[in-house]
């Protein structure tokens, strides 16, 4: 009977020692080992890339920061600019979400627009916002000049050109409803462009410059 009691006491000794060692440390601390007298702080969540400096408070390594400033119990990588629209996977290494690209200067993930948004900016993926004085073509997602009255957009040169309701024969539309004459032509009394003859067409009509 005495032998059984001795064996039971020996079996319980490690747990009794552990309980005793825990009591010797302040609340929130524990001993490193059974034979150690040093108490170390306890952090309920692992600090990750950091060290537990006091109960539930982590000191983060360089390039890392506390995820929760209030509880300060977890260290996560820190990226310049905050890595908006993406995920900070390692210090200053930002992985952008689909349809976003990294701006290495600001550290932000910017939306991608295939057209490049000339005369505008890409606010969300695939959608352009035009600058003042420009209008959006929703089909091509490009920004074109917003033309004043009497003008229309020339899609070839992406500029506003004047409109003349009547054709400018032997000339061109120089301003709204106003024709300018080609070289060797001049406006007649009827406001039309007629060919110029240096010698003049006596008793006739000049049909082309010099003839």
TIRO-2110 file (N, C-alpha, C; in Angstrom, 1 decimal):
// TIRO-2110
0.8, -1.2, 0.0, N, 1, A
0.0, 0.0, 0.0, CA, 1, A
0.9, 1.3, 0.0, C, 1, A
1.9, 1.2, 0.8, N, 2, A
2.8, 2.4, 0.9, CA, 2, A
3.5, 2.6, -0.4, C, 2, A
3.9, 1.5, -1.1, N, 3, A
4.6, 1.6, -2.4, CA, 3, A
3.7, 2.2, -3.4, C, 3, A
2.4, 1.9, -3.4, N, 4, A
1.5, 2.5, -4.4, CA, 4, A
1.3, 4.0, -4.2, C, 4, A
1.3, 4.4, -2.9, N, 5, A
1.2, 5.8, -2.6, CA, 5, A
2.4, 6.6, -3.1, C, 5, A
3.6, 6.0, -2.9, N, 6, A
4.8, 6.6, -3.3, CA, 6, A
4.9, 6.8, -4.8, C, 6, A
4.4, 5.8, -5.5, N, 7, A
4.4, 5.8, -7.0, CA, 7, A
3.4, 6.9, -7.4, C, 7, A
2.3, 7.1, -6.8, N, 8, A
1.3, 8.1, -7.1, CA, 8, A
1.8, 9.5, -6.9, C, 8, A
2.5, 9.7, -5.8, N, 9, A
3.1, 11.0, -5.5, CA, 9, A
4.1, 11.4, -6.5, C, 9, A
5.0, 10.4, -6.9, N, 10, A
6.0, 10.7, -7.9, CA, 10, A
5.4, 11.0, -9.3, C, 10, A
4.3, 10.4, -9.6, N, 11, A
3.6, 10.6, -10.9, CA, 11, A
3.0, 12.0, -10.9, C, 11, A
2.6, 12.5, -9.8, N, 12, A
1.9, 13.8, -9.7, CA, 12, A
2.9, 15.0, -9.5, C, 12, A
4.2, 14.7, -9.3, N, 13, A
5.1, 15.7, -9.0, CA, 13, A
5.3, 16.8, -10.1, C, 13, A
5.4, 16.3, -11.4, N, 14, A
5.6, 17.4, -12.5, CA, 14, A
4.4, 18.4, -12.5, C, 14, A
3.2, 17.9, -12.4, N, 15, A
2.1, 18.8, -12.4, CA, 15, A
2.0, 19.7, -11.2, C, 15, A
2.4, 19.1, -10.1, N, 16, A
2.4, 19.9, -8.9, CA, 16, A
3.5, 21.0, -9.0, C, 16, A
4.7, 20.6, -9.6, N, 17, A
5.7, 21.6, -9.7, CA, 17, A
5.3, 22.7, -10.7, C, 17, A
4.6, 22.3, -11.8, N, 18, A
4.1, 23.3, -12.8, CA, 18, A
3.1, 24.3, -12.1, C, 18, A
2.2, 23.8, -11.3, N, 19, A
1.3, 24.6, -10.7, CA, 19, A
2.0, 25.6, -9.7, C, 19, A
3.0, 25.1, -9.0, N, 20, A
3.7, 25.9, -8.1, CA, 20, A
4.5, 27.0, -8.9, C, 20, A
5.1, 26.6, -10.0, N, 21, A
5.9, 27.5, -10.8, CA, 21, A
5.0, 28.6, -11.4, C, 21, A
3.8, 28.3, -11.7, N, 22, A
2.8, 29.3, -12.3, CA, 22, A
2.5, 30.3, -11.2, C, 22, A
2.3, 29.8, -10.0, N, 23, A
2.0, 30.7, -8.9, CA, 23, A
3.1, 31.7, -8.5, C, 23, A
4.3, 31.3, -8.8, N, 24, A
5.4, 32.2, -8.5, CA, 24, A
5.6, 33.4, -9.5, C, 24, A
4.8, 33.4, -10.6, N, 25, A
4.9, 34.4, -11.6, CA, 25, A
3.7, 35.3, -11.5, C, 25, A
3.8, 36.6, -11.8, N, 26, A
2.6, 37.5, -11.8, CA, 26, A
1.6, 37.0, -12.8, C, 26, A
0.4, 37.5, -12.7, N, 27, A
-0.6, 37.2, -13.7, CA, 27, A
-0.2, 37.7, -15.1, C, 27, A
-0.4, 36.8, -16.0, N, 28, A
0.0, 37.1, -17.4, CA, 28, A
1.4, 36.7, -17.7, C, 28, A
2.1, 36.1, -16.8, N, 29, A
3.4, 35.6, -17.0, CA, 29, A
3.5, 34.1, -16.7, C, 29, A
4.6, 33.5, -17.2, N, 30, A
4.8, 32.1, -17.0, CA, 30, A
6.3, 31.8, -16.9, C, 30, A
6.6, 30.7, -16.3, N, 31, A
8.1, 30.3, -16.3, CA, 31, A
8.5, 29.6, -17.6, C, 31, A
9.7, 29.8, -18.0, N, 32, A
10.2, 29.2, -19.2, CA, 32, A
10.2, 27.7, -19.1, C, 32, A
10.6, 27.2, -18.0, N, 33, A
10.7, 25.7, -17.7, CA, 33, A
10.6, 25.5, -16.2, C, 33, A
10.5, 24.2, -15.9, N, 34, A
10.2, 23.8, -14.5, CA, 34, A
11.4, 24.2, -13.6, C, 34, A
12.6, 24.1, -14.2, N, 35, A
13.8, 24.4, -13.4, CA, 35, A
14.2, 25.9, -13.4, C, 35, A
13.5, 26.7, -14.2, N, 36, A
13.9, 28.1, -14.4, CA, 36, A
13.1, 29.0, -13.4, C, 36, A
13.8, 30.0, -13.0, N, 37, A
13.2, 31.0, -12.1, CA, 37, A
12.7, 32.3, -12.8, C, 37, A
12.9, 32.3, -14.1, N, 38, A
12.6, 33.5, -14.9, CA, 38, A
11.2, 33.4, -15.4, C, 38, A
10.4, 34.5, -15.2, N, 39, A
9.1, 34.6, -15.7, CA, 39, A
9.0, 35.4, -17.0, C, 39, A
8.3, 34.9, -18.0, N, 40, A
8.2, 35.6, -19.3, CA, 40, A
6.7, 35.9, -19.5, C, 40, A
6.4, 37.0, -20.3, N, 41, A
5.0, 37.4, -20.6, CA, 41, A
4.4, 36.4, -21.5, C, 41, A
3.0, 36.4, -21.4, N, 42, A
2.2, 35.5, -22.2, CA, 42, A
1.4, 36.3, -23.2, C, 42, A
1.5, 36.0, -24.5, N, 43, A
0.6, 36.6, -25.5, CA, 43, A
-0.3, 35.5, -26.0, C, 43, A
-1.7, 35.7, -25.8, N, 44, A
-2.6, 34.7, -26.2, CA, 44, A
-2.6, 34.4, -27.6, C, 44, A
-2.4, 35.4, -28.5, N, 45, A
-2.2, 35.1, -29.9, CA, 45, A
-0.7, 35.2, -30.2, C, 45, A
-0.2, 34.4, -31.1, N, 46, A
1.2, 34.4, -31.4, CA, 46, A
1.6, 35.8, -32.1, C, 46, A
2.7, 36.3, -31.7, N, 47, A
3.1, 37.6, -32.2, CA, 47, A
3.5, 37.5, -33.7, C, 47, A
3.8, 36.3, -34.1, N, 48, A
4.3, 36.2, -35.5, CA, 48, A
5.6, 36.8, -35.7, C, 48, A
5.7, 37.9, -36.5, N, 49, A
7.0, 38.5, -36.7, CA, 49, A
7.3, 39.6, -35.6, C, 49, A
7.4, 39.1, -34.4, N, 50, A
7.6, 40.0, -33.3, CA, 50, A
7.9, 39.3, -32.0, C, 50, A
8.0, 40.0, -30.9, N, 51, A
8.3, 39.4, -29.6, CA, 51, A
7.3, 39.8, -28.6, C, 51, A
6.9, 38.9, -27.7, N, 52, A
6.0, 39.2, -26.6, CA, 52, A
6.8, 39.9, -25.5, C, 52, A
6.5, 41.2, -25.3, N, 53, A
7.3, 42.0, -24.4, CA, 53, A
6.6, 42.2, -23.0, C, 53, A
5.2, 42.1, -23.0, N, 54, A
4.4, 42.0, -21.8, CA, 54, A
3.1, 41.4, -22.1, C, 54, A
2.3, 41.0, -21.1, N, 55, A
1.1, 40.2, -21.4, CA, 55, A
0.2, 40.8, -22.6, C, 55, A
0.1, 40.0, -23.6, N, 56, A
-0.8, 40.4, -24.8, CA, 56, A
-0.3, 41.6, -25.5, C, 56, A
1.0, 41.9, -25.4, N, 57, A
1.6, 43.1, -26.1, CA, 57, A
2.8, 42.6, -26.9, C, 57, A
2.7, 42.8, -28.2, N, 58, A
3.9, 42.4, -29.1, CA, 58, A
4.7, 43.5, -29.5, C, 58, A
6.0, 43.4, -29.5, N, 59, A
6.9, 44.3, -30.1, CA, 59, A
7.3, 43.8, -31.5, C, 59, A
6.9, 44.5, -32.6, N, 60, A
7.1, 44.0, -33.9, CA, 60, A
8.5, 44.2, -34.5, C, 60, A
8.9, 43.3, -35.3, N, 61, A
10.2, 43.5, -36.0, CA, 61, A
10.1, 44.6, -37.0, C, 61, A
11.3, 45.0, -37.5, N, 62, A
11.3, 46.1, -38.5, CA, 62, A
10.5, 45.6, -39.8, C, 62, A
9.7, 46.5, -40.3, N, 63, A
8.9, 46.2, -41.5, CA, 63, A
7.6, 45.6, -41.1, C, 63, A
7.3, 45.5, -39.8, N, 64, A
6.0, 45.0, -39.4, CA, 64, A
5.3, 45.9, -38.4, C, 64, A
4.0, 45.8, -38.3, N, 65, A
3.3, 46.7, -37.4, CA, 65, A
2.2, 45.9, -36.7, C, 65, A
1.6, 46.5, -35.6, N, 66, A
0.5, 45.9, -34.9, CA, 66, A
-0.8, 45.9, -35.7, C, 66, A
-1.4, 44.8, -35.9, N, 67, A
-2.7, 44.8, -36.6, CA, 67, A
-3.7, 45.6, -35.9, C, 67, A
-3.8, 45.4, -34.6, N, 68, A
-4.8, 46.1, -33.8, CA, 68, A
-4.1, 47.0, -32.8, C, 68, A
-4.2, 48.3, -33.0, N, 69, A
-3.4, 49.2, -32.2, CA, 69, A
-3.9, 49.2, -30.7, C, 69, A
-5.2, 48.7, -30.5, N, 70, A
-5.7, 48.7, -29.1, CA, 70, A
-5.2, 47.5, -28.4, C, 70, A
-5.3, 46.3, -29.0, N, 71, A
-4.9, 45.1, -28.3, CA, 71, A
-3.4, 44.8, -28.5, C, 71, A
-2.8, 45.3, -29.6, N, 72, A
-1.4, 45.2, -29.9, CA, 72, A
-0.9, 43.7, -29.8, C, 72, A
-1.7, 42.8, -30.3, N, 73, A
-1.4, 41.4, -30.1, CA, 73, A
-1.0, 40.6, -31.4, C, 73, A
-0.8, 41.3, -32.5, N, 74, A
-0.3, 40.5, -33.7, CA, 74, A
0.4, 41.5, -34.6, C, 74, A
1.5, 41.0, -35.1, N, 75, A
2.4, 41.7, -36.0, CA, 75, A
2.2, 41.3, -37.5, C, 75, A
1.9, 42.2, -38.3, N, 76, A
1.7, 41.9, -39.7, CA, 76, A
2.6, 42.8, -40.6, C, 76, A
2.9, 42.4, -41.8, N, 77, A
3.8, 43.2, -42.7, CA, 77, A
3.3, 44.6, -43.0, C, 77, A
4.1, 45.6, -43.1, N, 78, A
3.7, 46.9, -43.4, CA, 78, A
4.2, 47.3, -44.8, C, 78, A
3.3, 47.9, -45.6, N, 79, A
3.6, 48.3, -47.0, CA, 79, A
3.4, 49.8, -47.1, C, 79, A
4.3, 50.4, -47.8, N, 80, A
4.3, 51.9, -48.1, CA, 80, A
3.0, 52.2, -48.8, C, 80, A
2.2, 53.2, -48.2, N, 81, A
1.0, 53.6, -48.9, CA, 81, A
-0.2, 52.8, -48.4, C, 81, A
0.0, 51.8, -47.7, N, 82, A
-1.1, 51.0, -47.1, CA, 82, A
-1.6, 49.9, -48.0, C, 82, A
-1.2, 49.8, -49.2, N, 83, A
-1.5, 48.7, -50.1, CA, 83, A
-3.0, 48.6, -50.3, C, 83, A
-3.7, 49.8, -50.7, N, 84, A
-5.1, 49.8, -50.9, CA, 84, A
-5.4, 49.0, -52.2, C, 84, A
-6.6, 48.4, -52.1, N, 85, A
-7.0, 47.5, -53.2, CA, 85, A
-6.0, 46.3, -53.5, C, 85, A
-5.4, 45.9, -52.4, N, 86, A
-4.5, 44.8, -52.5, CA, 86, A
-4.2, 44.2, -51.1, C, 86, A
-3.1, 43.4, -51.1, N, 87, A
-2.8, 42.7, -49.8, CA, 87, A
-1.3, 42.8, -49.6, C, 87, A
-0.9, 43.2, -48.4, N, 88, A
0.5, 43.4, -48.0, CA, 88, A
1.0, 42.0, -47.6, C, 88, A
1.8, 41.3, -48.4, N, 89, A
2.2, 40.0, -48.2, CA, 89, A
3.5, 39.9, -47.4, C, 89, A
4.4, 41.0, -47.5, N, 90, A
5.6, 41.1, -46.9, CA, 90, A
6.0, 42.6, -46.8, C, 90, A
7.0, 43.0, -46.0, N, 91, A
7.3, 44.4, -45.9, CA, 91, A
7.5, 45.0, -47.3, C, 91, A
6.7, 46.0, -47.6, N, 92, A
6.7, 46.8, -48.8, CA, 92, A
6.6, 45.9, -50.1, C, 92, A
5.9, 44.8, -49.9, N, 93, A
5.6, 43.9, -51.1, CA, 93, A
4.1, 43.7, -51.1, C, 93, A
3.5, 44.5, -52.0, N, 94, A
2.0, 44.6, -52.1, CA, 94, A
1.6, 43.7, -53.3, C, 94, A
0.6, 42.8, -53.1, N, 95, A
0.0, 42.1, -54.2, CA, 95, A
-1.4, 42.7, -54.4, C, 95, A
-1.5, 43.2, -55.7, N, 96, A
-2.8, 43.9, -56.0, CA, 96, A
-3.9, 42.9, -56.3, C, 96, A
-5.1, 43.3, -56.1, N, 97, A
-6.3, 42.6, -56.5, CA, 97, A
-6.4, 42.5, -58.0, C, 97, A
-7.2, 41.5, -58.6, N, 98, A
-7.3, 41.4, -60.0, CA, 98, A
-7.8, 42.8, -60.6, C, 98, A
-7.4, 43.1, -61.8, N, 99, A
-7.7, 44.3, -62.5, CA, 99, A
-7.2, 45.6, -61.8, C, 99, A
-6.1, 45.4, -61.0, N, 100, A
-5.4, 46.5, -60.4, CA, 100, A
-3.9, 46.3, -60.6, C, 100, A
-3.2, 47.4, -60.7, N, 101, A
-1.7, 47.4, -60.8, CA, 101, A
-1.1, 48.3, -59.8, C, 101, A
0.2, 47.9, -59.5, N, 102, A
0.9, 48.6, -58.4, CA, 102, A
1.5, 49.9, -58.9, C, 102, A
1.3, 51.0, -58.2, N, 103, A
2.1, 52.2, -58.5, CA, 103, A
3.3, 52.2, -57.5, C, 103, A
4.5, 52.0, -58.0, N, 104, A
5.6, 51.8, -57.2, CA, 104, A
6.0, 53.1, -56.4, C, 104, A
5.5, 54.3, -56.9, N, 105, A
5.8, 55.5, -56.2, CA, 105, A
5.0, 55.7, -55.0, C, 105, A
3.7, 55.5, -55.1, N, 106, A
2.8, 55.7, -54.0, CA, 106, A
2.5, 54.4, -53.2, C, 106, A
2.8, 53.3, -53.8, N, 107, A
2.5, 52.0, -53.1, CA, 107, A
1.0, 51.6, -53.2, C, 107, A
0.2, 52.3, -53.9, N, 108, A
-1.2, 52.0, -54.1, CA, 108, A
-1.4, 51.1, -55.2, C, 108, A
-2.5, 50.3, -55.1, N, 109, A
-2.9, 49.5, -56.3, CA, 109, A
-4.0, 50.3, -57.1, C, 109, A
-3.7, 50.6, -58.3, N, 110, A
-4.5, 51.5, -59.1, CA, 110, A
-5.4, 50.6, -60.1, C, 110, A
-6.6, 51.1, -60.3, N, 111, A
-7.5, 50.3, -61.3, CA, 111, A
-6.9, 50.4, -62.7, C, 111, A
-7.2, 49.3, -63.5, N, 112, A
-6.7, 49.3, -64.9, CA, 112, A
-7.9, 49.5, -65.8, C, 112, A
-7.6, 50.4, -66.8, N, 113, A
-8.6, 50.7, -67.9, CA, 113, A
-7.8, 50.4, -69.2, C, 113, A
-8.3, 49.6, -70.0, N, 114, A
-7.6, 49.2, -71.2, CA, 114, A
-7.3, 50.4, -72.2, C, 114, A
-8.2, 51.4, -72.2, N, 115, A
-8.0, 52.5, -73.1, CA, 115, A
-6.9, 53.4, -72.6, C, 115, A
-6.6, 53.4, -71.3, N, 116, A
-5.6, 54.3, -70.8, CA, 116, A
-6.2, 55.6, -70.3, C, 116, A
-7.5, 55.8, -70.7, N, 117, A
-8.2, 57.0, -70.3, CA, 117, A
-7.5, 58.3, -70.6, C, 117, A
-7.1, 58.6, -71.9, N, 118, A
-6.5, 59.9, -72.3, CA, 118, A
-7.5, 61.0, -72.0, C, 118, A
-7.0, 62.1, -71.5, N, 119, A
-7.9, 63.2, -71.1, CA, 119, A
-8.8, 62.9, -70.0, C, 119, A
-8.4, 61.9, -69.2, N, 120, A
-9.3, 61.5, -68.0, CA, 120, A
-8.5, 60.7, -67.1, C, 120, A
-9.1, 59.9, -66.2, N, 121, A
-8.5, 59.1, -65.2, CA, 121, A
-9.3, 57.8, -65.0, C, 121, A
-8.7, 56.8, -64.6, N, 122, A
-9.3, 55.5, -64.4, CA, 122, A
-9.7, 55.4, -62.9, C, 122, A
-10.9, 55.5, -62.5, N, 123, A
-11.3, 55.5, -61.1, CA, 123, A
-11.7, 54.1, -60.6, C, 123, A
-12.3, 53.3, -61.5, N, 124, A
-12.6, 51.9, -61.1, CA, 124, A
-12.2, 51.1, -62.4, C, 124, A
-11.9, 49.8, -62.2, N, 125, A
-11.5, 49.0, -63.4, CA, 125, A
-12.4, 49.1, -64.5, C, 125, A
-11.9, 49.4, -65.7, N, 126, A
-12.6, 49.5, -67.0, CA, 126, A
-13.5, 50.6, -67.2, C, 126, A
-13.5, 51.6, -66.3, N, 127, A
-14.4, 52.8, -66.4, CA, 127, A
-13.6, 54.1, -66.2, C, 127, A
-13.6, 54.9, -67.3, N, 128, A
-12.9, 56.2, -67.2, CA, 128, A
-13.8, 57.3, -66.7, C, 128, A
-13.1, 58.3, -66.1, N, 129, A
-13.8, 59.5, -65.7, CA, 129, A
-13.0, 60.7, -66.4, C, 129, A
-13.8, 61.5, -67.2, N, 130, A
-13.2, 62.5, -68.1, CA, 130, A
-12.8, 63.8, -67.3, C, 130, A
-11.8, 64.4, -67.7, N, 131, A
-11.5, 65.7, -67.2, CA, 131, A
-12.5, 66.8, -67.6, C, 131, A
-12.5, 67.9, -67.0, N, 132, A
-13.4, 69.0, -67.4, CA, 132, A
-13.2, 69.4, -68.8, C, 132, A
-14.3, 69.6, -69.6, N, 133, A
-14.2, 70.0, -71.0, CA, 133, A
-14.1, 68.8, -71.9, C, 133, A
-14.2, 67.6, -71.4, N, 134, A
-14.2, 66.4, -72.2, CA, 134, A
-15.5, 65.5, -71.9, C, 134, A
-15.9, 64.7, -72.8, N, 135, A
-17.0, 63.9, -72.7, CA, 135, A
-16.6, 62.4, -73.0, C, 135, A
-17.3, 61.5, -72.3, N, 136, A
-17.0, 60.1, -72.4, CA, 136, A
-17.7, 59.4, -73.5, C, 136, A
-17.0, 58.6, -74.3, N, 137, A
-17.6, 57.7, -75.3, CA, 137, A
-17.7, 56.3, -74.5, C, 137, A
-18.9, 55.9, -74.1, N, 138, A
-19.0, 54.8, -73.2, CA, 138, A
-18.6, 53.5, -73.9, C, 138, A
-18.7, 53.5, -75.3, N, 139, A
-18.4, 52.2, -76.0, CA, 139, A
-16.9, 52.0, -76.0, C, 139, A
-16.1, 53.0, -76.3, N, 140, A
-14.6, 52.9, -76.3, CA, 140, A
-13.9, 53.2, -75.0, C, 140, A
-14.7, 53.8, -74.0, N, 141, A
-14.1, 54.3, -72.8, CA, 141, A
-13.0, 55.3, -73.0, C, 141, A
-13.2, 56.2, -73.9, N, 142, A
-12.2, 57.3, -74.2, CA, 142, A
-12.9, 58.6, -74.0, C, 142, A
-12.1, 59.6, -73.7, N, 143, A
-12.6, 61.0, -73.4, CA, 143, A
-12.3, 61.9, -74.6, C, 143, A
-13.3, 62.5, -75.1, N, 144, A
-13.1, 63.4, -76.3, CA, 144, A
-13.5, 64.8, -75.9, C, 144, A
-12.9, 65.8, -76.6, N, 145, A
-13.3, 67.2, -76.3, CA, 145, A
-14.8, 67.4, -76.4, C, 145, A
-15.3, 68.2, -75.5, N, 146, A
-16.7, 68.6, -75.5, CA, 146, A
-16.8, 69.8, -76.3, C, 146, A
-17.4, 69.7, -77.5, N, 147, A
-17.4, 70.8, -78.5, CA, 147, A
-18.5, 71.8, -78.2, C, 147, A
-18.2, 73.1, -78.5, N, 148, A
-19.1, 74.2, -78.3, CA, 148, A
-20.1, 74.1, -79.5, C, 148, A
-21.2, 75.0, -79.3, N, 149, A
-22.2, 75.1, -80.4, CA, 149, A
-21.5, 75.5, -81.7, C, 149, A
-21.9, 74.9, -82.8, N, 150, A
-21.4, 75.2, -84.1, CA, 150, A
-20.1, 74.4, -84.4, C, 150, A
-19.8, 73.5, -83.5, N, 151, A
-18.6, 72.6, -83.8, CA, 151, A
-19.0, 71.2, -83.6, C, 151, A
-18.2, 70.3, -84.2, N, 152, A
-18.4, 68.9, -84.0, CA, 152, A
-17.1, 68.2, -83.8, C, 152, A
-17.2, 67.0, -83.3, N, 153, A
-15.9, 66.3, -83.0, CA, 153, A
-15.4, 65.5, -84.2, C, 153, A
-14.2, 65.7, -84.5, N, 154, A
-13.5, 65.0, -85.6, CA, 154, A
-12.8, 63.8, -84.9, C, 154, A
-13.4, 62.6, -85.0, N, 155, A
-12.8, 61.4, -84.3, CA, 155, A
-11.4, 61.0, -84.8, C, 155, A
-11.1, 61.4, -86.0, N, 156, A
-9.8, 61.1, -86.6, CA, 156, A
-8.7, 61.8, -85.8, C, 156, A
-8.8, 63.1, -85.6, N, 157, A
-7.8, 63.9, -84.9, CA, 157, A
-8.2, 64.2, -83.5, C, 157, A
-9.4, 63.7, -83.1, N, 158, A
-9.8, 63.9, -81.7, CA, 158, A
-9.8, 65.4, -81.3, C, 158, A
-10.4, 66.2, -82.3, N, 159, A
-10.5, 67.7, -82.0, CA, 159, A
-11.9, 68.2, -82.6, C, 159, A
-12.2, 69.4, -82.1, N, 160, A
-13.5, 70.0, -82.5, CA, 160, A
-13.3, 70.8, -83.8, C, 160, A
-14.1, 70.6, -84.8, N, 161, A
-14.0, 71.3, -86.0, CA, 161, A
-15.3, 72.1, -86.3, C, 161, A
-15.3, 73.2, -87.0, N, 162, A
-16.5, 74.0, -87.3, CA, 162, A
-17.5, 73.3, -88.2, C, 162, A
-18.7, 73.6, -88.1, N, 163, A
-19.8, 73.0, -88.9, CA, 163, A
-20.4, 74.1, -89.9, C, 163, A
-20.5, 73.7, -91.2, N, 164, A
-21.1, 74.5, -92.2, CA, 164, A
-22.3, 73.7, -92.7, C, 164, A
-23.5, 74.2, -92.6, N, 165, A
-24.7, 73.5, -93.1, CA, 165, A
-24.7, 73.3, -94.6, C, 165, A
-24.1, 74.3, -95.3, N, 166, A
-24.0, 74.2, -96.8, CA, 166, A
-22.6, 73.8, -97.2, C, 166, A
-22.4, 73.1, -98.3, N, 167, A
-21.0, 72.7, -98.7, CA, 167, A
-20.2, 73.9, -99.1, C, 167, A
-18.9, 73.8, -98.8, N, 168, A
-18.0, 74.9, -99.2, CA, 168, A
-17.2, 74.4, -100.4, C, 168, A
-17.8, 74.7, -101.6, N, 169, A
-17.2, 74.3, -102.9, CA, 169, A
-15.9, 75.1, -103.1, C, 169, A
-14.9, 74.4, -103.5, N, 170, A
-13.6, 75.0, -103.7, CA, 170, A
-13.0, 75.7, -102.4, C, 170, A
-13.5, 75.2, -101.3, N, 171, A
-13.0, 75.8, -100.0, CA, 171, A
-13.1, 74.9, -98.9, C, 171, A
-13.2, 75.4, -97.7, N, 172, A
-13.3, 74.6, -96.5, CA, 172, A
-14.1, 75.4, -95.4, C, 172, A
-14.6, 74.7, -94.4, N, 173, A
-15.3, 75.4, -93.4, CA, 173, A
-14.3, 75.9, -92.4, C, 173, A
-14.2, 77.2, -92.3, N, 174, A
-13.2, 77.9, -91.5, CA, 174, A
-13.7, 78.2, -90.1, C, 174, A
-15.0, 78.4, -90.0, N, 175, A
-15.7, 78.7, -88.7, CA, 175, A
-17.2, 78.4, -88.9, C, 175, A
-17.9, 78.3, -87.8, N, 176, A
-19.3, 77.9, -88.0, CA, 176, A
-20.1, 78.7, -89.1, C, 176, A
-20.6, 78.0, -90.1, N, 177, A
-21.3, 78.6, -91.2, CA, 177, A
-20.5, 79.6, -92.0, C, 177, A
-19.2, 79.5, -92.0, N, 178, A
-18.3, 80.4, -92.7, CA, 178, A
-17.3, 79.6, -93.5, C, 178, A
-17.3, 79.8, -94.8, N, 179, A
-16.3, 79.1, -95.7, CA, 179, A
-15.1, 79.9, -96.0, C, 179, A
-14.0, 79.3, -96.0, N, 180, A
-12.7, 79.9, -96.5, CA, 180, A
-12.4, 79.3, -97.8, C, 180, A
-11.8, 80.0, -98.7, N, 181, A
-11.5, 79.6, -100.1, CA, 181, A
-10.1, 78.9, -100.1, C, 181, A
-10.0, 77.9, -101.0, N, 182, A
-8.7, 77.3, -101.3, CA, 182, A
-7.8, 78.3, -102.0, C, 182, A
-6.5, 77.9, -102.1, N, 183, A
-5.5, 78.7, -102.8, CA, 183, A
-6.0, 78.9, -104.3, C, 183, A
-5.8, 80.2, -104.8, N, 184, A
-6.2, 80.6, -106.1, CA, 184, A
-7.7, 80.7, -106.3, C, 184, A
-8.4, 80.8, -105.2, N, 185, A
-9.8, 81.0, -105.3, CA, 185, A
-10.2, 82.2, -104.3, C, 185, A
-11.3, 82.9, -104.7, N, 186, A
-11.7, 84.0, -103.9, CA, 186, A
-13.2, 84.0, -103.8, C, 186, A
-13.7, 84.7, -102.8, N, 187, A
-15.2, 84.8, -102.7, CA, 187, A
-15.7, 85.9, -103.7, C, 187, A
-16.8, 85.5, -104.3, N, 188, A
-17.5, 86.4, -105.2, CA, 188, A
-18.6, 87.1, -104.5, C, 188, A
-19.4, 87.9, -105.2, N, 189, A
-20.5, 88.6, -104.6, CA, 189, A
-21.5, 87.7, -104.0, C, 189, A
-21.6, 86.4, -104.6, N, 190, A
-22.6, 85.5, -104.0, CA, 190, A
-22.0, 84.7, -102.8, C, 190, A
-20.8, 85.2, -102.3, N, 191, A
-20.2, 84.5, -101.2, CA, 191, A
-19.7, 83.1, -101.4, C, 191, A
-19.5, 82.8, -102.7, N, 192, A
-19.0, 81.5, -103.1, CA, 192, A
-17.6, 81.6, -103.5, C, 192, A
-16.8, 80.6, -103.5, N, 193, A
-15.4, 80.6, -103.9, CA, 193, A
-15.3, 80.3, -105.4, C, 193, A
-14.7, 81.3, -106.0, N, 194, A
-14.6, 81.2, -107.5, CA, 194, A
-13.1, 81.3, -107.9, C, 194, A
-12.7, 80.7, -109.0, N, 195, A
-11.3, 80.7, -109.4, CA, 195, A
-10.8, 82.1, -109.7, C, 195, A
-9.5, 82.3, -109.6, N, 196, A
-8.9, 83.6, -109.9, CA, 196, A
-8.1, 83.5, -111.2, C, 196, A
-8.4, 84.5, -112.1, N, 197, A
-7.6, 84.6, -113.3, CA, 197, A
-6.9, 85.9, -113.3, C, 197, A
-5.6, 85.9, -113.5, N, 198, A
-4.8, 87.1, -113.4, CA, 198, A
-5.2, 88.1, -114.5, C, 198, A
-5.5, 87.6, -115.7, N, 199, A
-5.8, 88.4, -116.8, CA, 199, A
-7.3, 88.8, -116.8, C, 199, A
-8.1, 88.0, -116.1, N, 200, A
-9.5, 88.3, -116.1, CA, 200, A
-10.2, 87.6, -117.3, C, 200, A
-11.4, 87.2, -117.1, N, 201, A
-12.2, 86.5, -118.2, CA, 201, A
-13.2, 87.5, -118.8, C, 201, A
-12.7, 88.3, -119.8, N, 202, A
-13.6, 89.3, -120.4, CA, 202, A
-14.7, 88.5, -121.1, C, 202, A
-15.9, 89.0, -120.9, N, 203, A
-17.1, 88.4, -121.6, CA, 203, A
-17.2, 86.9, -121.4, C, 203, A
-16.7, 86.4, -120.2, N, 204, A
-16.8, 84.9, -120.0, CA, 204, A
-16.7, 84.6, -118.5, C, 204, A
-16.5, 83.4, -118.2, N, 205, A
-16.5, 82.9, -116.8, CA, 205, A
-15.2, 82.2, -116.6, C, 205, A
-14.5, 82.5, -115.5, N, 206, A
-13.3, 81.8, -115.1, CA, 206, A
-13.7, 80.4, -114.5, C, 206, A
-13.3, 79.3, -115.2, N, 207, A
-13.8, 78.0, -114.7, CA, 207, A
-12.8, 77.4, -113.8, C, 207, A
-11.5, 77.7, -113.8, N, 208, A
-10.5, 77.2, -112.9, CA, 208, A
-9.4, 78.2, -112.8, C, 208, A
-8.5, 78.2, -111.8, N, 209, A
-7.5, 79.2, -111.7, CA, 209, A
-6.6, 79.4, -113.0, C, 209, A
-6.6, 80.6, -113.5, N, 210, A
-5.8, 81.0, -114.6, CA, 210, A
-6.5, 80.6, -115.9, C, 210, A
-7.7, 80.1, -115.9, N, 211, A
-8.4, 79.6, -117.2, CA, 211, A
-9.8, 80.3, -117.2, C, 211, A
END
